[in-house]
């Protein structure tokens, strides 16, 4: 990613903030009017990734205003390189009180924002560097099966034949059994909700989420990676389910959590080549 402010970006910022002069280096650009902008400029091969992140931020902004940095503009520059501009937030670590506020906002705002098209998303999004094909599905079972299938396809190309074989067993037996009969709505998910993608706006003390990989799915799936990597107090989950009760059958809640966590274990293996945790997680089924 380039770190200089090109003339194209200066002209684009002038449309947003006409009276300003701009200084700084990407991604933080300071305006002489006192505003600050987060500006990213990528390579032509990253266009899908930029669009996916920008449209995820737009959707989150519609569902829960202020919960994520507001996307201002995105597109391509004169050389075909993708860019996007959002408000800049100075973000610190997530405190316990802010974590509980975040839980409430997820439960009462973000995870109440429903799709009219079904489960999935209109454009590909990226969980880390992994491209999620997305598209639209009539059922949550179909959508989640596609997400897992996409990862297994990538793992197969990298030679994880044993892991892929076990994963196909999960697709054939576990996903239909645990997800096939669920009565759930397609609600907006952040998609990569771990402690590294949440924080506190230093100017307001309010929780903020960023770097989303959004799609519309079962709300419980958004809690999976938070459990894996930690950083969220137990009060976060208690507060969340106070406002958004666990899906019936509640007796299968922990099994569903393991199934949703499997996505992130498999993705971690695909990205970083460490298969042990994925093997252990998939063996639980």
Phi, psi and omega in degrees: 000131179293153180241009180255155180267103182288163178299324178302313181292323176300313180297324179291319178294327178297328177292329181277320188225074194300327186272001191267155161253153187236144179216168179109180178235149179301140012266351182265118178242127182262137177259146178292347177276358178102352179274158176230144183234145172261116186236124177242139175229124184245191175265163184301331181287348183261012185302313181300320182296318179294317180296317180299316179292318181296316181289331173296314179297321177300314182296316179297320178297325177289321184283319187217080184307131178087350181287332177233158175305136182286124177283131184256318182199151173204159181164214179234147176275187185294341179261009178081013179271138181284147175218158162211152182234128175227171172295149179264133175238133174275110192248129176251185183292156183278120177273169180299314180295318179293326177298320179291322175296318177300315180302316181295319181292323176298313185290324188257348181236289185302312185275012170254356184272108191259149174273145175264358184255350182117203181265139181127209180201158189282339180226161174297144172234168187233121175264099196069231177264003184274123180280122172265119186297322182061223195094190186238141182228145182287327183234157176293323177304313180297318182296311183290324176301320179294320179299314179292318180301322179297319178293318181296325177298315178294320179293325178298321180292339180261006172090014180273062189295319181293317178296319180296319179300315178294322179297321177295327175296321176297318179297320185282326189245315189278313182300312177299321183291317184273329187250341187298328184255006181291142174256086184231155178260150176282100182251158184289129178247150171292314173098338181213054192272072174250172188297336178285350181245018175224160178185198182235131174291116186295338181276339183237340185077006182268150180291150181224142171243152181206179182049053182282160172226066197285155167197170178262122184204197178286129185305324183297336181295335182286346181268353191294309185289334176299321179292321185294311187262355175074195180094356179242130179289161178302330179297335176300311181290321179297315179296317180303309185282347170294324182262339179221094184300155178299144180291142172284143357284126180299331180299339180258009182304311182294324177294319177296320179299319177294320179295318179289328175293331180303323179306314185284328173296315179295319180294322178297319177295317180298320184280320191242354172076024178248107189263351187300313180296321178297319179299316180295316183294317184288333178290341179295342180262000000 
